[in-house]
Amino acid sequence: MGSHQAEHVSNGVNAMSGLIPEQVIAEVRERNDIVAVISEYVELRKAGKNWKGLCPFHREKTPSFNVNPEEQFYYCFGCGAGGNVINFLMAVENISFREAVERLAERAGIPVRFENGSPEKTQSGSEKKRLLELHRAAHEFFQNNLFGQSGGLARQYLTARGIQGETARVFGLGYAPAEWRGLLSYLERRGFSEAECLAAGLASEGRGSRCYDRFRGRLMFPVCDGRGQPIAFGGRVLDASQPKYLNSPETLIFTKGNNLYRLDLARRGFREKGFAVLVEGYMDVISLYQAGFDNTVAALGTALTEYQARLLKRFTQEVVIAFDGDAAGEAATWRGLEILRQQGLRVRVAELPGGEDPDTFIRTYGGRAFEELLNKAPGLTEFKLGTIIRRADLSTVDGKVAATGRIIEVLAELDSPVEQNEYLRWAAGRLKISEDVLAAELEARGAKAGIENSSRHRISSKSNNRGDGKDRDGSRKALGVRRRQPSGLQGLSDIEAALLRLLLHHRQLIERVKQVLYPEDFRHPVAQRAMECLLACHEAGHLEHGAAVFDYVKDASVQQLIAGLLTSRTSLPPVQTCMHYVRRLQVMHLKDDLKVLEDQIGQVEQEPVDGRLVSQLSNLLIKYRQLREEISRGIRT
């Protein structure tokens, strides 16, 4: 496997059904104009040769997000985000490299064929595609019914619930008529079999193996994947019959605990508002969306799962829970809140009045009242402690002791000593007991549990002297040079940046430079990885323009560096300037190595060791000095 394909494997292209061929990836990039694609997400305005808009990856009031149609890349001068059309879709949709390529291929009408795909995997892919087509057809049937003659009762219900027709269309709502085989007959006319409808969970089997519609006489809510494609349905009765809600079973394309209701519609709201609102039901999401809270999703009527929490973490760092007022303190809900916290999300809880849910609250009090509720939503720990105190009978000793025990459990979960101390003071004040008493209880619990924090923070003082660097004769590795690894782009030298910029803009120089310079010759690790990507793209023959390099990048820092370098050019003669930078880089390395050699000679001279080692090191030092002087003369001339 070549370096290019290896990079794609790390980006997720080597997935279930094989590798996406190299030529397809290049064609996808070429046939998807980056300005057209980004315009679907960002309002762009012409600015000279480029296009400009508000960055979708960070909040800003003044546009700093630029799109270069000539080189087909984007770059934000505010946050440093940058890349080509594939990278943009990956970032804005939070999807894998493979998913981005597939979507762009579909957009451009390019058939994607996979290499190394087994027959079983190919069949699985075909079955999924067929199920998606089936759900699209069913969705069409339900929608036509809602806005047709048979949907009058369902439309009346939506009107009574305050849902406007446009909102119903945005959410793709539909109606399943009260017929035994209405949907089945429609799907059979579209070429789908009863067996396929059963497998999709759209039909049920009765006596004598007779099939009938699973959903009848119900308002239909499509459950969609990240691309907005229907993969399941929920149906609500329009009368008092039971069950009130009926949902699709799990299928090859739908796992209840792996999806969030209308995440596809809420992702932009997450970015714009900076947080997600998590509710319980379909109508909660729809009502809040209509009121302007387009950052709302629901957990599909199930206890929150780790997968759903990870899904939220892909798009936001903060979640506000707005569960029903009579459920927010239940143990199952607390477990869901903990799952969010364990995923590293900031969690707050909007406390609804008893008996209210977000849908009824928004219709009763309006959007401004709900916004105030969100703004005042306490953090997870404060919510937990407050709930314990509100529910406790603090007028009795037993009630106060029980509440104290539960509060200690919550405080013990906190990792931050500062946070733990602040909430300890907060809780002691409301319990009306001494802070020292509560602190003693917390300490006693820690001792009883046998917590040993010191082992977690033990740091070894020994350093590894084995070298990481290398050059063509292995002498750098022999020296044991370990350079400090800077974080991000900190410490990147002007020489390294200028050399990479020249190679990106004058790609004909790469063949010459690679004869005398390795990626390891760059001092900064991000510059090393950038050079590796540049060489891999060049060797694969895909470096028709600078943006192609981004296909080989799997590191955000490298992506940021390359995007930044592509935005600027130099007027200096490329060939002479390039080789000047190469020699300067070599001298920088030699200076580092000379310092290490001098230090080692000083150490060896003070120890009773074989004099031959000192002699060898001294000879090596002389050679390094001669080489440095030769290269320095070349730079001066």
Secondary structure, DSSP 8 states (H G I E B T S, - for coil): --HHHHHHHHTT-SBTTBB--HHHHHHHHHHS-HHHHHHTTS--EEETTEEEE--TTS--SS--EEEETTTTEEEETTT--EE-HHHHHHHHHT--HHHHHHHHHHHHT-----BS--HHHHHHHHHHHHHHHHHHHHHHHHHHHHTSGGGHHHHHHHHHTT--HHHHHHTT-EEE-S-SSHHHHHHHHTT--HHHHHHTTSEEE-GGG-EEES--SEEEEEEE-TTS-EEEEEEEESSS-S-SEEE----SS--GGG--BTHHHHHHHHHHHSSEEEESSHHHHHHHHHTT-TTEEE-TTS---HHHHHHHHTT-SEEEE---TTTTTSHHHHHHHHHHHHTT-EEEE----TT--HHHHHHHH-HHHHHHHHHT--BHHHHHHHHHHHHS-TTSHHHHHHHHHHHHHHHHT---HHHHHHHHHHHHHHHTS-HHHHHHHHHHHHHHHT---GGGG--------------TTSHHHHHT------STTTT--HHHHHHHHHHHH-GGGHHHHTTT--GGGSSSHHHHHHHHHHHHHHHTT--SSGGGGGGG---HHHHHHHHHHHT----S-HHHHHHHHHHHHHHHHHHHHHHHHHHHHHHHHTS---HHHHHHHHHHHHHHHHHHHHHHHHHH-
